[in-house]
Amino acid sequence: MPEDIKICENSAEFEEFQPLICSKTGLSYGTTIHFDMNGVADIPGTDRTLGTASLWINADYWSVYHDGQLKFDSETIDRDRMQSFDSLFSGKRFLRLADHGDSDQLLIIFDGMEIEIDKPEDEVYDLLTFYLPNGEIYYYSDALYKSHEIDEERRSLWENKLAIWAGIIYERAKYKDQNRNFMGKPDTPYFIDERG
């Protein structure tokens, strides 16, 4: 089985999918918060949806700051406050993860927003999990890692989207080529009315 890859600089890892814009947040259970980015997609054959990209905070202790002011934390979050939480993050762009090595905090940075996650000293577990649109999975325990596992549902949706894009690009190229062939021939109709 291949090993997970330790990531030293995360900005390049997520650049391909930028901008990653928060479209929806949710409280899953306990203090677990998720941020769905770039919308959600329907999973074929089910009534479920899946965030195109999703960031899950699994940590026990975290705080949210907006322009430097504390707005939410893991001690006070509940379902009643989630509408305000969602409004605060709606339309915000994910920028990066910041880990200052010896610091006891991991930062998640959005436009104007900063989430501080307390890193436990004596425990190692996944403080966050990041699912990218192509099915790649990243997680942070003692450092940021790229998992050897793939989210198959996201990858399938991504491949379908790529196939659709390829079809659109092909049709546009074909249309441009047809237009080039008709240029300079005024008596050649753009389309033929088969009704006669």
N, C-alpha and C positions, 0 to 999 in steps of 0.2 A: 504494500500500500504506500503511495507517495506521501511524503511529509508535508505539513503545512509550511508556508514560506513566511519568514519573519520580514516585515516591511519596515524600513528605516525612514522613508519619506513618503507620506501618504498623498500629498497633493497630486502627484502624477498618476496615482492609481485611479482616482476618480475623475480626472480631467476629461476623458473621452465622453463622459455622460453629462458634463456640465452644459447648461445650468441645471442643477437639481433644485427644483422649486417645491417647497412644502405645500401640498394640496389638502392634507388631512392629518390630524393627530388623533390618537386614541389611547385610553387607559385600558390595558389588557387585564392585568390582575396585580394585586399588591401595588408596587410602585413601578411596574413595568409600563413604559410609555413607548408608543411607536409613532414614527413620522413617515407618512406615505408621500413620496415625491414624484412629480411629473404625472400625477393622476393615477387612476386605478384601471385595471383591465379585467374584463370578464374572463373567467376560466371556462373554456368550451366544455359543454356537457354537464355543467354544474350551475348552481345559483350563487356561487361564490365569486368574490372579486379579490384582486391581489394588487398591492401597490406596485407600480412599475419599478420603483426603487423604494426600499424601506430601511429606516434606521431604527433599531430597537435598543432602548436603554434598559438593561437588565439589572443595573446596580441598585443596591439598597438605599444609598444616599446620594442625592443630586440636588442642585439648585439651578434655577433659571433666572438670568439677569437680562433686563431690557434696558439698553443705554446705561448700564452700570447699576441699575436699581433692582433689588431682589423682587421678583414677581411670584414665583412658585417654588416649592421644594417638595421633596419626597415625604416629608413629615405631615404636610397639610393637603396634598393632592387628593381629590376624590372625584367621583363622577359628576357631582354638582358643579365643580370648578372647571370641568373639561371644556365647556363651551367657551369660556374666557381664554383658556389655554390655547384652544384651537384657533380662536380669532387672532391671538397674538402671533402665532406662527404662520397663519395662512398667507401665502404669497412670498414668504421669506426664502431666500436662496441659501442653501447649504454651502459653506465656504471650505471648511477643513476641520480636521481633528488636530489638536495640539497636545503633545505630551512633552513636558519639560523634564524628562529623565528622572531626576531625583525628587521632583515635586510629588506631593501626595494627592495631586488632582490631575484628571484628564479633562481637557476642554473640547467641547463641540461648539463650533462657531458658525452661526447663521448671520445674515445681514442684520446688524443692530442687536443681535441676540447672542448670549453666551450661556452654555450649560456647563456647569462645573460638576464633575463626577468625582466623589471621594474614592480613592484607591485604597482598599484594605491592605494593611501591612502583612498580616499573617495568613491571608487566604488568597488563592488564585482561582478565579472563576471568570466567565465571560461577562465583562461589565457592559459591553455593547456588541451588537451584531449588525452588520451593514450588508444588505442584499442589493446588488446592482442589477440593472435591467437585463443583462445577458446571463444572469444566473450565478455569477461569481459571488462568493460569500467572504466577507472580512469580519474579523472579530478582534476584540481587545481583551486580553487577560492581563499578563504582565507587560505586554507590548502588543503592537498591531500585527496581525497575521492574516495571510490569505489562505483560506481553507482549501484543501484538495477536493472537498465535496462541492457539488453544484446543485443549485436549486433548479430542479428539472422543469417545474411549471413556468418559472420566469424565463428560463432558457428557451422553452418551446414557444412562449409568447413572443420573445425577442426574434427567434428565427422566422416565425410567421410574419412579423412586422418587416423584417429585412426582405423577405420574399415579396411582400406587397410593395415595398419601396423599389425593389429591383424591377418589378412589373411596371410601376409608374414611370420609372426612368426609361425603361425600354419603350413604352408607348409614346413618351414625349420625344425620344430620339427618332422613332419611326415617323411621328407626325411632322417633325422638323424636316426629315429627309423627304417626305412626300411633298411638303411645301416647296422645298428646293427644286424638286423635279418639275413642279408646276410653274415656277417663276419664269417669266419671259414667254409664256405660252398662253396668251389671253383667250384663245378659243378653246382651251382645255378646261372643262368645268371642274370645280372643286369636288362636286359629288354628282353622281348620275342618278336622276330620278327614274327608278325602274318602272314607274307607272306608265311611262311612255310619254 
